[in-house]
Amino acid sequence: MIMLGFVRRMPAKAAFIRDIKDYDREGENQMTDQDRIFLNRINKYAEDVLKDIDPQNTHVSEQLDKLRPIMQELADETGKPLEDVFIKYMDLASEQGVEAENKYREDMGPDVDLELRV
């Protein structure tokens, strides 16, 4: 999975992402199969076009410019503005990052505080 160097949780106030009914009572987004297909399609494209880019040393705008063709393709297919596709991508990429972090923490077990003596 390719993650842009800036993915962060964005507020889900854009009506486009999905209807409010798709958010549970705590405001957590539940990614649907359709969302995963959408995100996987962009990620697969990103793996190809961003493979030689160092996300830490490449401006975000340059990274996003490389993803514009697939996002425009999705915008054309769904009839949504390009900006809406970008917002949805950012939201879903954030959710995927949270899922990956939670899985990592689950696999690693509870945090352990160690007392270090000098």
C-alpha positions in Angstrom: 0.0 0.0 0.0 1.4 3.4 -1.0 0.5 6.1 1.4 1.1 9.8 0.6 3.3 11.5 3.0 0.5 13.6 4.4 -2.5 11.4 4.9 -4.4 12.5 8.0 -7.9 12.2 9.2 -10.1 14.7 7.5 -13.5 15.8 8.8 -16.2 13.9 7.1 -18.4 17.0 6.7 -18.3 16.8 2.9 -21.7 15.4 1.9 -20.1 13.5 -0.9 -18.1 10.9 1.0 -21.2 8.9 1.7 -24.5 9.8 3.2 -24.4 10.5 6.9 -26.3 7.3 7.5 -23.0 5.4 6.7 -21.4 6.8 9.8 -22.1 5.1 13.1 -23.0 7.0 16.3 -19.4 7.7 17.3 -18.7 9.2 13.9 -16.5 6.3 12.8 -16.6 5.4 9.2 -17.3 1.8 8.3 -15.6 1.1 5.0 -17.8 -0.7 2.5 -16.7 -3.2 -0.1 -17.4 -0.6 -2.7 -15.1 1.8 -0.8 -12.3 -0.8 -0.7 -12.6 -1.3 -4.4 -12.4 2.4 -5.0 -9.4 2.8 -2.7 -7.6 -0.3 -4.0 -7.9 1.0 -7.5 -6.2 4.2 -6.6 -3.6 2.4 -4.5 -2.8 0.0 -7.4 -2.3 2.9 -9.7 -0.2 4.7 -7.1 2.1 1.7 -6.7 2.9 2.0 -10.4 3.3 5.8 -10.8 4.8 6.6 -7.4 7.2 3.7 -7.1 10.3 5.8 -7.7 9.1 8.8 -5.5 10.3 9.3 -2.0 7.2 10.6 -0.2 9.3 12.3 2.5 11.2 14.4 0.0 8.5 15.0 -2.7 6.0 17.7 -2.3 2.4 16.5 -1.7 1.2 18.5 -4.7 3.6 16.5 -7.0 2.3 13.2 -5.6 -1.3 14.2 -6.1 -0.6 15.4 -9.6 0.7 11.9 -10.4 -2.6 10.5 -9.1 -4.8 13.0 -11.1 -5.4 10.6 -14.1 -6.9 7.8 -12.0 -8.9 10.3 -9.9 -10.2 12.0 -13.0 -11.2 8.6 -14.4 -13.1 7.8 -11.2 -14.7 11.2 -11.3 -15.9 10.7 -14.9 -17.2 7.2 -14.0 -19.2 8.4 -11.0 -20.2 11.8 -12.3 -18.7 13.5 -9.2 -16.3 16.4 -9.3 -12.6 15.7 -9.1 -12.4 17.4 -5.7 -15.0 15.0 -4.3 -13.0 12.0 -5.5 -9.9 13.5 -3.8 -11.8 14.0 -0.5 -13.2 10.5 -0.6 -9.7 9.1 -1.3 -8.2 11.0 1.6 -11.0 9.9 4.0 -10.7 6.2 2.9 -6.9 6.3 3.0 -7.0 7.6 6.5 -9.5 4.9 7.5 -7.2 2.3 5.9 -4.2 3.7 7.9 -6.2 3.5 11.1 -7.2 -0.1 10.3 -3.6 -1.0 9.6 -2.4 0.6 12.9 -5.1 -1.1 14.9 -4.2 -4.5 13.3 -0.5 -3.9 14.1 -1.3 -3.0 17.7 -3.6 -6.1 18.0 -0.8 -8.3 16.6 1.8 -6.8 18.9 -0.3 -7.1 22.0 -0.8 -4.5 24.8 1.8 -1.7 25.3 4.3 -2.5 27.9 5.9 0.2 30.0 9.4 -0.6 30.9 11.2 1.0 33.7 14.7 2.0 32.5 17.3 2.4 35.2 20.4 4.4 34.5 
